[in-house]
Amino acid sequence: MSLRDSLLRRIAAEGPMTLADYMRACLFDPDHGYYATRDPLGAAGDFTTAPEISQMYGEMLGLCLAQAWIDQCAPSPFTLAELGPGRGTLMADILRVVRAVPGFLDAADLHLVEASPTLRARQAEALAGHAPTWHDTVDGLPDAPLFLVANEFFDALPIRQFRRDGTGWRETMVSAEGEALRLALSPATPHAKLAERLEDTDDGDIVELCQPAATMAQAIGQRIETHGGAALIVDYGDWRSLGDTFQALRGHDHADPLADPGAADLTAHVDFEALARATPSAHSLLTTQGVFLERLGITQRAERLAAGLSGDALASHVAAHRRLTHPAEMGTLFKVLAFYPHTVAPPPGLEAAGQAQ
Ligand code: SAH
């Protein structure tokens, strides 16, 4: 049975479903789920991510983590972790650049959180020789100092969406009209988790909640405060959720999220405030990707690499640097949120950054 047919049956039996339940089914249904069944990355896929654009991205994140590790007196052993590693490109670039940091690789124990069997196989190829351990959720990560990266992971987590109506909220639901899936709004009800948002929203405003993101951020922050470490969470989004950001991407273009369940990537912008507030045990700082990469020296690194290039290779290298950092490209839309223990200075690149807790 197609995923659309099984969703229509489910709606007929149980009534309209939340966007969170719809996203979960479309992304991770074992037979038809978008991530469960394919590698969606790269030019031939549906979207391209920062690590797939240039090795410089992984180099900057790797050196940032290594400096944070040195600043915390080089704990050994420690957990080097990534959430949703995709093709394993980011971690491969990190592992290459940190070879220059004495003791880092000997102390590192590599752990990956990945739900897709297809992508686990890609990661095993890219990281052969580093003996990663895979986990289904962050709860499986060891109780040890934790140095973690997550790039475009949190945007794939299931959200619920609410539209303000008086002092209540109407939830966006997926319902059926004949054989077609349609968005519908539930009747307005008060919602305890949105009580605070009555202060900064008006009638008709849309707010999104991502409970799995908050739960994971809490678990990561708790480990970092208890055992030491740092987390770099990079994604598109803003400090506070406002507006409809639920979207589908297919073939590098926007698509109708209901048109072909399981065939398109479904995402929402990350609410960084919700992640930071879920981790009261650790400090957090937010800055934009462009500023973060510039502070870590991406331009000097780009110039170094450019010296060995010419023609098309040079042109695409220059374009990649611009794409990662320029405000009109990924530089401002993408943000970096860092978690680190109360007792230490922030990881490099985040000092005196915008929003502090
Ligand atoms: N970080 C990579 C890939 C981003 S795509 C990059 O930047 O190129 C999102 C990744 O997160 C995929 O590997 C996907 O399978 C994984 N993922 C999404 N939701 C997940 C979940 N709930 N649990 C575990 N992995 C998940």
Residues whose N, C-alpha, C, O or C-beta is under 5 A from the ligand:
A	BS01	SAH	Y35 T49 L83 G84 P85 G86 V113 E114 A115 S116 L119 D136 N151 E152 F153 A156
